[in-house]
Amino acid sequence: MYFNTKFALGELSAYTPGYRIAHKYTPLYYIHLMKICVIGTGYVGLVDGTCFAETGNTVVCVDSNKAKIDALLCGQIPIYEPGLDALVGKNVTKNRLSFTTDAKTAIQNAEICFISVGTPPGEDGSADLQYVLSAAKTIGEHLNGYKVIVDKSTVPVGTADKVREIIAGLTKQPFDVVSNPEFLKEGAAVEDFLKPDRIVIGTESDRAYALMEKLYAPFVRIGAPIIRMTTRSAEMTKYAANAMLATRISFMNDLANLCELVEADIDMVRKGLGSDSRIGKRFLFPGIGYGGSCFPKDVKAIIRTAQENAYSLELLKAVEAVNEKQKHTLVEKIKRHYGSKLSGKKFAVWGLAFKPQTDDIREAPAIVIIKELLQAGAQISASDPEALAETKKVFGNKIEYQPDNYAALDGADALLILTEWREYREPDFARIKSALKAPLIFDGRNIYSTALMREQGFTYYSIGRRKV
Ligand code: NAD
């Protein structure tokens, strides 16, 4: 048999996808263990590769960034993702997970090659496919037998066809291309990958589908569906999911702004709205706009795909416009409070990452807000449990960085809450008050109740609720 099929003992029993083989003394489990190559070892590639190794497969993660691979070889995890550190260490120790810049060897030893490189937005909003197509070229140059090439990156409809074309132009070896979009959330990526809501597998090949189904079987034992579809539908599904989530956020932000004008409270509205089972409670929190490496670029990219097909996605254009506006609402409140005179004011910022539990600041609203305040002549003293190092790469010595969030408050005119980290939810309010020049909070994430703020004697601005 071509594939590397092994027998494994109890260690993997929790993930057993196959059938049990009768054994006189110990139950043995038949597991189809595979050799996998993951090209692109970023937020997605590193998590996916590690989780595939966790189920017993042999995984080689490849990256063209030598510094990143060198760090991983020294046991340093280049990103903050809860639980990842321990899982990487465990699988490296067990010789199931390794890291390299040598794409050729990794590809040639693998049965399945994942492409999980970045797809940043191009100038016109379309997804920049240069990294995906370059990975496809590398695969085509080194193919040495049948392999399944899996596109994990978020890519516009038709990209699997392009990948297929590039590889076919470089080799006579047989291969199949699969679109298998990734739905994990940064901050809960390991958990999401190990226990997915669903797996989408887009392929026109039964052979490739059978292999992918086996690969994912350990992750869907609880009952999550593996949904098979065409590559084009799979590519579209990923954009549809992100566009829907972004729409919910912009919808709530737009409503929140109206709530302020008519003296309604968005928090109460959210509860009333989300209790409808057709609507659901999740993703209904207003704030200072969505950010991160996915929603902004994916909304832009699907709008662009529509334009290229002479169609206009009006709803998503509005979602994007509302989001752009929302990133400025907190600064507008600050300017209104001070009568536009921000020069010489100092603001303590709690939270820089685009959301809690990550060090990722790509497209984070905090970056837009800090830039605007600096431009208005204000000073910033910033704190974040994980994102200080990344933020330093953007602002250098233009702002102060405080690992201790209370130290950031010293002598500041007000506190700005820009990411809803858990540790900010129940702070020492007396300490905040005594460190600030005035008891003033601008909360972009609505993490305190207005009643509590009134009780604690703060002037408190939030989103979609009355100022107290
Ligand atoms: P990332 O920027 O963190 O990582 C991409 C990695 O690919 C980098 O380390 C880069 O050096 C490497 N790379 C680029 N070209 C390469 C090549 N030719 N050979 C080897 N390595 C190469 O990106 P990410 O956040 O992991 O996202 C990857 C893809 O997954 C994107 O399409 C993204 O939209 C999608 N996605 C991301 C998330 C997320 O939460 N970050 C979730 C779902 C899907």
Residues whose N, C-alpha, C, O or C-beta is under 5 A from the ligand:
A	BS01	NAD	I39 G40 T41 G42 Y43 V44 G45 V62 D63 S64 N65 S116 V117 G118 T119 Y131 S134 A135 K152 S153 T154 E182 F183 L184 K185 E186 S293
